[in-house]
Amino acid sequence: MLVIVVESAPDRLRGRLALWLLEVRAGVYVGKPARRVRDMIIDNVCKGIDEGNAVIAWSTNTESGFDFITIGENRRIPQEMDGIKLVSFLPADK
């Protein structure tokens, strides 16, 4: 399973994601592509996100059962602690 959530993404990227995945809500894409296709989709998101941001989560054989990455400016930053990926928050802008 692959889940991608984008914010402020360009229309061309959103259209491209809609080719490979199902858009269940505005900016939320889900699907179950093969690993090579998943890697190609992630590469497309990294190259096409521009000023937006994204979080990508997928099923994998880990303690939690999934892994994720974030792309672009966001307050939530993945941090690995004792082999488990958690989320830390940057301080709010004043």
N, C-alpha and C positions, 0 to 999 in steps of 0.2 A: 504494500500500500504506500502510496506517495501522496502527501498533502502539501500544497503550496499556498501561502497567503501573501498577497502583494498589496502594498499601499502606494499610491501616487505613481503607479507604473505606467509607462507609455502605452498607448493603444496598440501599437504594433506588437509589443510583448504580450499583452493580454490576448490579442487575437491568435498569436502563435501558440500560447499555452492552451487555448481552447481547441486547437487542432489535435492535441495529444491527450488532454485531460478533460474531465467534465467540470464545468463551472457551476457549483451548487449554490453559491451566493456570490455577490459582487466581490471579486478579488480572491475567492476561495476555490481552488482547483484540487480535484482528487482523481486518483486512478491507480492502476496496478500495472505499470509498464515493466518490461524486462530491464535488467540492470544496465545494459548498454544504452537503452533508450533513456532511462532515468538519468544517467550521467550526462547524456547529450542535452536533456531538458535543463538540468542544473547549470550546465555551461551556458546555455542560451539565456537563462535568467541572470547569471552573473554578468554577462556581456551587455544585456539589454535593459537593465533596471534603471539606468541613468540616475536621476535624483530621487527615485523612490526607494523603497526597502521591501525586503521579503524574508520570510522564514520558510524553510523547506524541511519537512520531517518525513522519514521513511522507516518502514519495518526492517529490522535487521536482527542478527543473533547477538544481542547484548543483554546485560542484566535487566535493563528496563524494557527491552523488546523493540526499541526504536532508537534512531539517531536523528540529529537535526543540525542545521546551520542557519545563520542569519546573514543577510547581505544588505549593505547600505546602512545609512544612519538610523540608529534605533537606540532607545534607552536600555533594552534588554540585550545582554551580552552572555553568550554561553561560556561556562566555566567548568572544567573537568576537576572533580574532587574524588579521590579514591576510586577511579575508574568509572564513575557515574557523572554524566553531564547534567549540570544544573544551570539555572539562570540567575545572573546577578543584574542589578539595576544601576545605571549611572545616575548621579545626582540630577535632580530636575534643574532646568535652566532657570535663572533668576531674572 
